[in-house]
C-alpha cells in the first residue's frame, strides 16, 4: 500500500481548500471471481484523515471478463462501503453487460468514485465490492487490473 502524506501543520495551513493532503493506493494481487448473485470484495483500503473537515475521495477502477452463458443481459452491481460490507453502501453503480456469444468471454472496464465526508480523524476503511445477476465475473490481475485510491482532500 503506497502512502503519500503531508504532515507539517504550517504547510497544510497555507494550502487552499481542495488540496490533496494524502493519498493511499491499493492494487490487486490476484484474480477475483464473482459468481451469480454473490457479493465479492474486490479491494479494501484504509486512511486516517488529519482533519474532521476533510473529505475522502474514493476512486476504484477495474478490468475483467464476463463469462457470458448465452444470455442477453447481465446486471453488474459495483459498490463502495465506508467500513465493511455489513455497513451501509455509500455509492452503488449498476453496469450492464450484454450480448449473446455462446459462452464467450466478454471483456469489461469500469470505474466507480465517491467523495465522502466522514467528519472524523479516526481511521476509515473503504470496501469495494461487485456482484452480478447471471454467470460469472472475473476481475483479472494480468496487468494490476484493479486499483483503489483514497485521497484526503482539505475541507
Beta strands, then each sheet from edge to edge (+ up, - down):
strand 1: 2-5
strand 2: 20-27
strand 3: 32-35
strand 4: 40-48
strand 5: 55-67
strand 6: 73-82
strand 7: 89-98
strand 8: 105-116
strand 9: 123-132
strand 10: 136-139
strand 11: 147-153
sheet 1: 1+ 2- 11+ 5- 8+
sheet 2: 1+ 2- 11+ 5- 10+ 3-
sheet 3: 4+ 9- 6+ 7-
end
